[in-house]
Amino acid sequence: LVVAGAGGRLGYLAAHSGTLRGSSTLEDGFCPPVYDRTAESGFFKKGEAELNGINARVEEMENSPEREERRARLAAAEERTQAVLSEVKREQKAKKEERRRKREEMWDVLDPEEEYPAFEERMLQEGAAVQRHIKALKAQCKDEVAQSQASVDEIENELKRLRDLRKQKSAELQNQLFNQYRFLNIRGEEESLLPIFKDTPLGRPPAGAGDCAAPKLLQHAFSKGYTPIAMAEFWWGKPPALEVRRHGLYYPACRGKCEPILGHMLKGMEVGDNPLECVPEERESPKLEILFEDEYFLVVNKPSDILSTPGRQVDHSIYSMMKERYPNSTGPLLVHRLDMSTSGILIVAKDKDTHKEISAQFIDRSIKKRYTALLDGECNSPRGKITLPLIGDYLNRPMQKVDFERGKPAVTFYETVEVSNGRTRVHFYPVTGRTHQLRVHAAHSMGLNIPIVGDDIYGQRDERLMLHAGFLEMKHPKTKKEMTFAVDDPF
């Protein structure tokens, strides 16, 4: 962070995000944290130690042999009960059938007035004895199961108490921690994390909020009376496992953690426009190259830096151009989309039935597509397959990241076309169509590990993003005839 001190003298401050070597404070010239939660004498470390103790007790009880033994005794008691009751019911049915048979036999043998009533009384007493025996067995089994259940509940209830205590202590510690992070702005106003994040989608600060470099830099500048002039953040060292970060490249402050904090800290300052929210200047619509057109659909060559569909703040797009050109069309018009920075083949359906027919080809992946990209480095692999599942990075929108647990499958085949002047021309053949799929598969350390030239999100800015959808093969939605479209690379 470049700052101006007394008399307008310029200097700079340096800070790092998170902790280094387990500490928030270093003797290496970095700005101090807004709050040092790693201090051994602080409440956070003490609270953390208490939570660790509860966690250890929970883990010990969850994995204790005694717990397993009690649960096994309960399962055995329930199994015995089931077996005993099944056998009793079988015997009860058999004895009932035997009494019925005896009644039939004795009806013709005994005197109905003098002898049969006494016999019938014996049968009733025998049936009642069987019922009393069954009732006693059920009570005995129920008591055995209840004793085993009580033994299990003793441990489970203690576990629930510890888990509830852990949840309560964790929330209390987190809220106490959030209140310690108090951020200044140039007006001298101070605000803590909880009110700052109150109106965000989460409603609460995410983990690690306040520990990033930008808030540390501004906090130190304001506390010392310096005036911030300009700031830039860059990644240093090895890339993280899931996100795309490259050593030495600049990245914006994260949106999920830093954006709300910076919204408070930059109040009262003259700041540049947020590039993610800038509305491009109105310009004359370029003449759109139409590669094919009939009564059902058309294929256009989309220029770079034009949206496929209207954005939140920008209406000008291929969709709006097509809507103006075909005001009587029905359906969504665009069958698929290309990123704003990507150029190339785009299909436009003139009616909803055609849209449905062509969309089905995308869904069943019968459409063949080829993209050309220029990579900012030399690729030594002649061809291959990249399978890195992707998910939106909610803390760094609009970036995507790799996530092997929650990410959607993303598959890309590639082949190297040419290596020249330190750059590589490749063909991409995407099987799936995830957001930023080719850009992430190119730049990620587990992909090609070489960003596309001009990728201002995952690489470095250039005159344009060197990614072009240059080939598409499909069936005509009505005639079912195979059709191929191709357009030369513009770079």
N, C-alpha and C positions, 0 to 999 in steps of 0.2 A: 504494500500500500504506500504510494507516494503521498507525503504529507507536507504541509507548510507549517513551520513553527513561528516563533516570535520573530517579527521583522520580515516575515515572508521567506525565511531560509528554508530550502527544500531538503528533505531527507526521506528515508523509507523505513517501513516496519515490515517484519517478516513473521509469519505464523504458520502453523501446521494444523491440519484437521485431526481430531481425535487425540489419541495418546501415542507416544513413542516410547518403546521399551517399558511399557506399563506405567508411564508417568505423564502427567499433564504439563509439568514444568521442567525445563531443561536449562542448562547453563550455556546454551549455544546461540544466544541472541534472539530467540523466539519470544513473541509476546506471551504474556501469561494467559491462562484460561480465564473465562468470565467467572467461573467458579471451579475450584480445584477439588473435584470429587475423589481424587486419588490420595489426598492427604491422609496420612495414617491416623492423625489425631482427630480428624473430622467425623461428624455424625454419620456420613454416608458409609465410611469403612466399618464403623461399629454396627450400623444397621445391616450392612452386607454380611458381616460376620454372623450376626444373629440369624439372618435368613439362611446362610450356609449351614448353620447348626440345625435349623429346622429341616432343611433339605436332606441333610445327612441322616437325621432321625427318620424321616419319611422313607428314604431309600432303604435304610436298614430294616424298617418294619415291613416294607413291601417285599423284600427279598429274604425275610427271616424264615428259617426252617420251621419254627413254631407256627407261623401263619400257614404255611403249606400243610403242615400236619393237621391243624385244626380244620382247614378246608377239606382235606382228604377224609377226616373222620366224619364231617358233615355229609359229604358225598356218599360215603359208605353207609351211614345211617339211613339216608334217603333211599339208597338202593335196597338195603335190607327191608325197609318198610314196604317198599313196592313189591318185593318178592314175597314177603309174609302175607300181605293183604291179597295178593293174587292167588296164593295157595289157599288161604282161608276162604276166599270166594269160590274157588274150585270145590273145596270140601263141602261148603255150605250148599252149593248146587247139587252135589252128589247125594248128600244126606236128605235134602228135600225130595229129590227124585226117589230115594229109597223109602221115605215115609209115604209118598204117594203110592208106590208099588205095594207096600204093606197094607195100606188102607183098602186097596182094590182086592187084595188076597183075603183079608179078614172080613170084608163085607159079606162074603158068601159063607164064611165059616162061623163067625160069632153070632150070638143071639142079639138081634138089633135092639131089643128093649133092655136086656140086663147086662150083657157082656161088652157090646160094642162101645157104649158110652165110656166105660172105664178105659178101654183100649185107646179111644180117641183122646181122652185126657192125657194118657201117657205120651201120645204122639205130640200133643201140644206142649207138654212139659219138656219133651226132648227138643222141640224146635226152639222154645224159649231159652233152654240151656245153651244151645248153639249160638243164639243171638247174644247172650251174656258173654260167652267166650270171645266172640268176634269183637264186641265192644271193649272188653278188657284188653285184647290184643292191640286194637287201634289206639287205645289210651296209652298203652305201654310204648308203642312205636312213636306216637306223637310226642311223648315225654322224652324219648331218646333223641329224636330229631331236634326238639326244642332245646335240650341241653347242649347239643353240638352247635346249634345255631347261635345260642347265647355265647358260647365259647368263641365262635367266629366273630360275632358282633362286637365283642370286647375289643378285639384288635381293629376291626374295620371302623368302629366309632372313634377310636383314638386316632386312626389315620385321617378320618374326615375332620376331626378337630384340628389336627396339625395342618392339613391342607387349607382349611378355612383361615387358620391363624396366619399361615404363610401368605395367603392372598391379601388378608387385611394389612399385615405388616408391610408387604410389598407396595400396596397402594399408598399407605401412609408415608413410607420412605420416598416413594416417587414424587408424591405431592410436595413433601418437604424439600426434596431436591429441586423441583421445578421452581419453588419460591426463592431459592438461593440464586438462580440465574436472573439477574436484573440488568436490563440492557438500556444504555444511554442513547440519546441522539444529540444532534448539534445544538438543540434548544435546551439541553440539560434535563429533558424529560426521561423518566425511568419507568420501565414496565417489565413485569416478570413473564415467564413462559405461558402460564395458564391463561391469562387474559389475551395474550398475543394469539394463541391458537384456538381461542374459543369459537370463532366463526369459520374455522377451516372444516373440510369434509370429515376429518377424524374427530374434531372437537377437542382433541388433546394433543400435546406435543408427542411426536414419535420418539423412540429411543435415540439418544445421541443428539437431540436438538440442543443447539447452543454451543456444541463443541467443535463446529466447523471453523475453517480459517477466517472467512469473511467477518463473522460477528466478533471474533477475537481481535482482529485488526482494527475494526471500527471502535470497539469498546476501549481499547488501549489509547487510540488516537483521541477520542472524546475525553477520556479521563485525564489526559495530559494537556488538553487544550489545543491539540493540533487540528488543522483543517485538512480533511481528506481531499486529495486532488485526483488521483486515478488508482485503479486497483485491477489486478489480474491474478487468476488462480491457475496453477498448472499441476499436472500429475508428475510425481517423482518416484522412480523405482519400478518394481515388478507390477504387472497388471493384476487386478483382483481376479478372483476365480470366475465370476459370473458377468460383471459389467465389462464394457469395452473402455479401457483406459490405456494410453500409450505414454511412455516416459518422455517428458519434456513438452508435451502438447498442452495447450490451454483449454480449460473447460469452465462453463458457467457455474455459479453457485447452485447447489441443488434446490429444486423447487419445493420438495416436501418438507425439508427441515429449515432451510435458510430463507426462502422467499417471505414467509410471514414475519420472521425476525427482522429481515432487512427492510420490510415495509415500514416498521416502526423506526429503525435506526437511521434511515435515510430521509425521514421527515424533515422538512425545512432546508433541504439541500437541493441545489440544482444538479440534476442527474440526467444522463443520456437516456434515450428511449430504450425500452425493453425490446430487443430484436425479435423476441418470440411473439410480441404483441403489435409490432409495427404493421401498419396498413400500407401495402405498396402503392406508389403513386399511380394514379389513373393513366393508362397509356392506350394508344390505339391498338385495337385487336389485330394481331398478325393475321395474314392471310393463311388460312388453315389448308394444308395439303390433304386432299382427299384421294386416298389410294384406290378406293372401290366404293360404288354406290349402286343400289337397285331399290326396288319399291319396299324392301323389307328392312334393310340395314345398310350402314356405311362403315368404312374403315378409314380413320384419320391418322395422320402422323402428328402426334402431340408435341409441341415445342417444349423445351425446358423452361422452368420457372413460371408455368401456368398451372393452376389447380385443376384437377379433374372435376371435382365437385365444389360448390361454394363452401368457404370456410366460415368461422364464427364472425370474422370482421371483413372478409373479402368475398364479394358475390361473383366477381368476374372469374369465369372458369370455362372449361370445355362444355360443361353441362349448360351453363347460361347461354353460351354461343349457339349450342344445338337447339335449345328451347326457343331462341329467337329465330333460328333458321327454319325450324319445323314446329310452328305454334300449335298445329293440330295433332301432334304425335301423342300417343298414349303410353303409359308405363314409365319406368324409371329412366329410360333413354340409355344411360351408360351401363354396359354389361359388366365391366370391371373398371379398376382404377389404376393409375400410376401415381407415384409420389410427385409432388409439385416439381421437384428438381430433376425427375427422370423424363426423358423424351422417348418417343416411339409410338408403336402401333396401339391404337385404342379402338374398340368396337362400340358402335352406337346403334341401338335397335330403335326402329321407328314406331313400333307398337308393342303392347305388353305380351302378346303371344310369341312374337319373335324373341323378345327379351327372355322369356321363359325357356324357349328352345335352346338358345345359345348359352344361357346360364347353366342349363343342365349339363352341357359339355364341359364347362369349367368345373362343375361339382363332381362329375365322374372322371375328371382329369384326362379326358380324351383329346383335349386341345393341346397341341405341342407349341411351346414357347421357347424362344432363345433371346437372351439379353447379351449385349456386349458391354464390357467394363474395362476401364483402364485403371490398373492398380498402381498405387504409389510405392512401388518396390518390385523386386525381382522374385517371381514365383518359380521354384525349382521342381514343382510337381507337374507332370504333363497332363494329368487328369485325375479325377477322384470324386468322392461323394462326401458331403457335409451333412451331418444329422445333429443339429443343436436345437433343442426345443426352446421356444421364445415366449416371453411374457412381458407385458408393459412394466417399465420401471416407474412405479407410482411416485417415487421420491425425485425422479429426474425426467418427468415428462418433457418431450415426447419420446425419449429414448426407450429402447427395448433392451432386455438382458436375457442371458441364458438361465434357464431354471429347469433342472432335470426332474423336479418333483411336480411342479404346478404348470410348467410351460406347455404350450401347444406344440405338437410335432411339426418340425420344419425340416424339409429335405431339399438339398440342392446338389445337382451334378455340375461339374465344371470341366473345362479343358483349356489348356494354355494354347493361345494362338501365336503369340510373338513376345519376345523379351528384347527391349531396345531402350537404350539411354536410361537405364535404371528403372524402367517401368515395364509392366506386363499387361498385354492385351489378352483378356480371357473371354470365353463364352460361358454363360451361366444357363443352366436348364432347370428352373425351379419346378419341383413336383407339387409343392404347397405354395400358398400365397400369403404368408404372414406379413404383417407390417414391418418394414425395414429388413425383411429377411435377407436379401442379397447383401445389403450394406453391413449387417451384423456378421453374417457368415464370412464375408471378406475380411473384416477388421478384427474379429475376435481372436484371441490367442489360441483357442482350440479349433478355429477355422483355418483360413489361409493366413491369418495374422498380418495381412497387408490391407490397409483401408483403400477404398476407391478414391481416386484423385477427385478433389473438390468436395469431399464429404465433410460438410461443416459441422456435423453432429458426431461422427465417429472417427474423423480424421482431421484434415486441414482444409480451410477454405481455398478455393481456386476460382477460375473464371466461371466454372459451372461444375455440376456433378457429372462425372464421366460415366454415365450409366444410360444405356439406350436399349429399348425393346425393339429389336430389329427384325424379328421373324415370328410368324404365327401361322399355324396350320389348323384348319377346322373344317367341319362339314356345313354346307349351306343349310340353314334352318328349315327350308321348304323342300328343295330338290335333293338334299342329302349328298350332293356332289362335294368331293374333296376340293378345298380351296386353300391356296397358299399365298401369303402376303409377306413381302420383304421390303425393307427400306435401308439405304446405306447409313453407316455410322457417321454422325456429324462431327466426330473428333478423331 
